[in-house]
Amino acid sequence: MHGKVSIQNVRKTIRQDPNTRKEIIVCPGGSYATLSAFEGEPVARFFAGRGWNASVCEYGVEEKARMPGPLLQLAQAVAQARRENDFVAVCGFSAGANLAALLCTRYEEAARLLGTKPEAVRPDAAVLGYGVYRFPAGMVPQPAEKFGQVSGQSDRLPKCFRPALRQTAQGDRLDFEALMLEYAAGRQDPSADEWRSLSPAELAGPETPPAFLWTTREDTMVPPEQSLFYARALWAHGVPAALHVFSRGDHGEGLAGQNPESRFWPEMAHSWLLALIGAKT
């Protein structure tokens, strides 16, 4: 561990009904630089409306994103939910999907660092949207002007994104793969071991929890093949994995309410989770 890691107050409860024995914990995306609001509470509220206990894991970003910090924060959130529920799923988007999948593949390590049992922090399932599962990821640098609006000031780039800024012949671009590594690994040129430690597709095993994965063919930031890497890793170990690649839609859709194709993913994931719960009982 690198310094003292805070693992308190990261689980923001959206719905908690003692008569409901299943919970989903949502991890927003944001390249480990920020937390995307539309990939957090709105998603938790969708599942709450379908009878789930639901919460958002507000894990550390920027300098507080150095691993294993966020990993332990999510593990602690799962442990808390485990005390109140029989079934606990994690759900993540983009960098949040990377984090959720990392817990699914590194839960034994997280348990050891937290001084608890592996079963206390192991999720029962994961719902993962357009995530990064293997580094190098081949992420496509993005036009910087697209992301000024994140700060509410369209002419200014948020400070948290500045380490990603690159000047090119085509104009300013943001290298979000380098940004993820800057914050999660502490540097943009990690060692081979550090690459692997952030690559769930390289860490999956027969005890990795099942996963529902979705992405879009038109994703201009994270190649859709990333989701295939993780699905194939699970299949290779006999772990159930559902993979949906929608033909339309760009990166960062969240609930995808405006996309006539991918907007069905929340109901699909909900049905998949219920079938998984039914198979376990």
Salt bridges, closest charged atoms under 4 A:
ASP17 OD2 - ARG15 NH2 3.44
GLU23 OE1 - ARG11 NH2 2.89
GLU41 OE1 - LYS12 NZ 2.99
GLU41 OE2 - ARG45 NH2 2.82
GLU84 OE1 - ARG11 NH2 2.92
ASP86 OD1 - ARG21 NH2 3.27
GLU109 OE1 - ARG106 NE 2.83
ASP124 OD2 - ARG82 NH1 2.70
GLU194 OE1 - ARG187 NH2 2.80
ASP219 OD2 - HIS251 ND1 2.83
GLU267 OE2 - ARG50 NH2 2.52
